Amino acid sequence: MSSPVAASGAEPLFVVETEVETVVEPMTSMSPHRLRRIFPPWFRRRWWLLLLCLMAGTGGGYFARSSQSLMYSASAEIAVVSGASGAGPGSPNEADALALTYASIIPLDQFEMQQVADSTRLPLHTVTKSVSAVAVSGTSAIILSFKAASKAQAINDVNLFAQVVTVGAPRSAMPRRSLTEVNLATSASRSGELRNFGIPLGIILGLIIGVIAVLAIERADPRVDDVEELAAITGTAAALFPGTIQQIEMARSIALAAKGSSDVTLVPLSKSEEAKTEYLWNYLTRDVDQSATTLKFIGAGRSRHAQLAEETGPTVLVVKPNTRARIVHAAVLRLRMLERDPVWAVLVAGKLKQKKRK
């Protein structure tokens, strides 16, 4: 096989020895490229960003899990005393309403909390963070809860808490003995669910943030991944090479798009498309009658300089996948400015490979 030479004096881009043959191996013929059909282009480009966000989310979840102490929570039930007495309200309905008020007052009553702190021998700020009170809807019952580092301590402290509240503290906002014990705590449950779900939540949040970041970057910096996108940017017909379109079909389509022009030039977008552009030129001109339209190709180094301006005629832009859309658009504008408008575009995929002849 002899070395092909470009028309219009362009230098050969590569020399192929006689014992080997250069072919374009389609993307579908190699096992590494099968992965490209499984994962979308944006994932192949930005997988590192997803991995980074996933690692950050996992690390944050682990930190949150590690920073939260394992706690146990125990609950006791008290109720507002009802009846026509000086300590309680006048009717059960009034007791139900008063339970809501007392439930909101109890954790904020500093006199009650100080007495609980004295009884449990804990600092006041620890007691304030550990206690809670919730009224049971439609009843006069109030559920008191206390968190501690062990089950036994949680049970003991919540029962002391219930005893202090029902007896009442001096100068408290609640009348003394207006509450009564119903059920004291006998067991405690594990609290602090962040220890159990910190890492899974971190992974999920990391993935969500990663996908949002990738989509934002893809929108800000779009790429040419398929023929449809290439056609939309160039405003011309486009084809994949190698693809399903046949040699004579592509050559005739380019000639028709050129509308009778005698010369059509294949222009690689950059140096990385040079070899495939030359192979495409050989493919299109092999055994094809070009009496009406002559196909030429030009090297990327030359296309960036004066040769495009020195000649005339329409062009065919040759682009590889994963090219920035703004670069393709800039090339189209430049060709139009030189009055060498692209009439066709080719997305060259696959890999050039030399095979020994048998």
N, C-alpha and C positions, 0 to 999 in steps of 0.2 A: 504494500500500500504506500503510495507516495504522499508527500506532505502537501496538503491543500494550500492554495495561495489565494488571498482575498482579491477581489476586483479593485480597480482604481489604485493599484500600487500598494495596498495595505500589506504589511509584513506578515509572514506566517506567525500564528500565535503559539503553535507547538509542532513538534516533528514526531511522527509516529514511525517507528522502525518497521522493517518489512516483515518481521516475524510476529508482530503483535497487531491487534486491531482494537481501535478505540470505539467504545460504545457507551451510550448512556444507560445505566442500569436504573430502571424505574424504582420508585420508592416502595412499591408493593412487593418487590422481589427479594428484599433483604429483611431478615428477621428483626434487626434493630429498628427498622422503619415501620414495622407492624405496630410498634408502640405508638407511633404517630397517629394511627387510625383509632387507637383506643382513647388517648388523651387529647383534648382539644388544644389548638395552637397556643391559646392564652395560658394554659396550664404549663405547657412545655417551656414557655418563655419566663413565666413568673413563679415557678414552683418554689424557688428559693425564698420568695417573699412569703408564700403560704407557710413554708417550713419555719421561717423566722417568727411569724406571728403565732404559729402553733407552739413553738418552744417558749415564747414569751408568755403566752396564756397558761401553758403547763407550769412554768416557773412561778407565775403569780398565784396560781391555784395551790401549788405546793407551799409557797410562803404563807398564804392565808391559812392553810391547814395546819402548818407548823406553829404559827403565831397564836392560834386559838387554843386555850387550855381546855382539857377535857373536864366537863362539868356534869353534875347530876342535879336534877330538879325534883323537888317533892312538893305536894300540894295538900292543903287542908281546907276544909269547908266551914265557914261560919255563916251566921244569918242575922238579920236585923230582928230584934225582939218586937213583936206586935202585941197589941192589947191596950186596954185603957189603963195604962200605968204611967207614972212620971218618967220612967226610963225610955219607954218606946213610943212609937207613933200610935195614933188612935185606931187604925184599921189595917188589915192585910194589904190593901191597895197602897196605902201610904208607906208601908214597909217596903213594898216592891220598888216604889219610886225613890225611897231613901237609900236603898241598897246601891243604886246607880251613883248617888252622890257620895256615899261613903267609899265606894270602890275607887273613885277618882281622888278622894282626899287622903286615903291611908298612905300611899307611897310618898306623898308630899308633906305629911304632917311631921315636922322635925322633932316634936316632943315624943310622938309615938316611936319614930325611927331611933331616937337617942336611947329610949328605954329598951328597944329591941337590941341595939348595939351593946348596951350594958349586959343584957341577959345572955347574949350569944358570945360576948367577949370578942367582938369584931369591931374594926374601925367603922365609924359612921359612914364614910364614903363607900366602903365595901358593902355595907348593909343596903344603902340606897340603890346601888347597882344590882343587888342580888334579889330584891323583893319585887313582887308585882301583885296587883289585886284586880280581879275581873268579876263584875256582877253577872249572875246567870239570868238571862233574859226571861222576863215574866214571873220571876220569883224574888224572894227577899234574900236569896243565898249569895254569898260572895266567896270566890275561890282565891285563897292566898297561896302564893308560890314563893319558893326560896331556892336559890342555886348555890351549890357548894361543891368542893373538890371531891367529896366522897358521898356515897349513898347514906351512910349513917349520919354524917354531919348535916346533910340536906334534910333528912327526916327530923332530926333533933331541932334544928334551927327553925324549920317552918312551924313545928309545934310550939316552940317558944314564942314565935311571932304571933301565932293565933292566940296564945294565952295573954300576951301583952295587949293585943288589940281588943279582946273581949273584956278584959279587966278595965282597960282604959288608962291613960296616962294623965297626970296633972297638967292643966292648961291645954289639953288637947282640944281640937275643934269639934270632936265627937263627944256626946254625953257619955259618962261612964256607965258601963253595964247596959248599953243600948244594943250590944252585939252578944251573941252566944255561940259557943262551939257546937258544931254539928258532927263533923267527922275529922279526926286527926289523921295525920299521915302515917302510913305503915310501910310504904315502899317509895322508891325514887326511880326515875327514868333518866336515861342518858340524854343530855342536851348538847347543843353545839353541833348542829348538823353540817356546818361548814367543814368540819373535819372529815365527814364522810363524802361530801359532794364538792369539796374545793377543787380537786384536780379535774374531775369530769367537767365541772362548770368552766374552769380555766381553758380546757381543751376546746369546748364549744365556743366560748367567747373569742378565743384565738383564731379559730377557723372563720367565724363570722367577720371579724375585723380584717382578717387576711383576704377573704373574698371581696369585701367592700374596697379594700385598698387596691387589689388587682384590677377590679372593674373600673375604678377611678383612673388608674394609670393607663389602662387600655383605652379608655375614652379620650384621655388627654394625649396619648401617643399611639394612634391606631396603626396597624400593620396590614400589609397585603398578604393574606393567607390563602386566598383562592381566586379562581378565575373571575368570579362575579365582582369581587372587590377591585381587582385590577381593571376590569372593564369600566366600572363606575368611575374610577379615578382618571383613567386616560380618556374616557369618552369614546372609546373604540370597541370593536369586537375583540375578544381575547380567547386564547386557547391554552391548554396545558400541554407541555412537551417534556417527556414523552407522554402521550395520552391516547385517546381512542380515535382522534382525527387522523386520517391517512395522509401520506406525503402529497399525493396529487391534489387532494382536497384542500390542504392548507395552502399549498402554493397557488392554486387557482383562486382561493378566497382572498389571499393577499393581493393578487393581481387585479381582481375585481374591485377590491377596496381602493386600490391605487387609481382607479378610473382612467385607465389607458396610459398612465405615466410609464415612460420607458425604463426608468431606474427606480428601484426601491432598496433602501439601505437598512440592514439589521443593525441596531444600535444597542450594545449592552449598557445597562445602567451604571455599572461600575466594573472594576477590574475582575471581581470575583465571578462575573458572568461571561468573561471573554471566551474561555474554552468552550463553554456550552453554546455560546452564540456561533462560534465557528463550526461546531458539530451540527447545529441546527441549519446553518448555511449549506453544509455538505448534504445534509438530509433533504433539504428542499430543492437543491439544484441537481441532485443525482438522477439521471435518466429522465429529466424533465425538459421539454421544449420551452426555452425561454426567449423565443424570437420576438415576442411582444413585450415582455417585461423582464428586465435583468435584475436579479437579486444580488446585492453586494453586502458585505459586512465590514465593520470598522471597529478597531480596537478601542477599549475604554479610554486609554491614555490619549489617543488621537481625538476621540469624541469630545474630550474635555477642552480641546484646543481648537485649532483653526480649520481642520479638515471638514467639519460639518458645515461651516460657513462658506467654504470654498466650492462646495458642490450644491446641487439642487435635487429636488424630488422628495417624495414622501418617505417616511421612515416606519420601521417596526421596532417598538421598544421591547427589549428583552430584560425581564426582571426575575429575580429569584424570590422564593417565599420568605416571609418574615422581614421584608423590607419596609421601612417606615413609609407611610402613605405620603407624608409631606415631601419626602425626597423624590418619590415618583411624580408627585404633582409639580414639583419644581422643574423636573426634567421635561415634562410635557410642556410647561410654559416656555421653557428655553427653546425647545424645538419649534414651537409655534412662532416665537419671536424671530427665529431664523427662517421662517416660512418653509419649514420642513416638518409639517404637522404629522404626527403619528397616525397611521390609518389602521394599525393592527397592533396588538400587544400579545406577547407570549410569556407565560409563567413557566420558567424552566426548573423542574424539580428533578429529583433523582441524583445520581452520582456518576461522574465520568470514571470509567474503569477500562483498563487495558487488558485484553484477553489474548492469549497465544492462539494462533491459528493451528488447526489440526492438520 
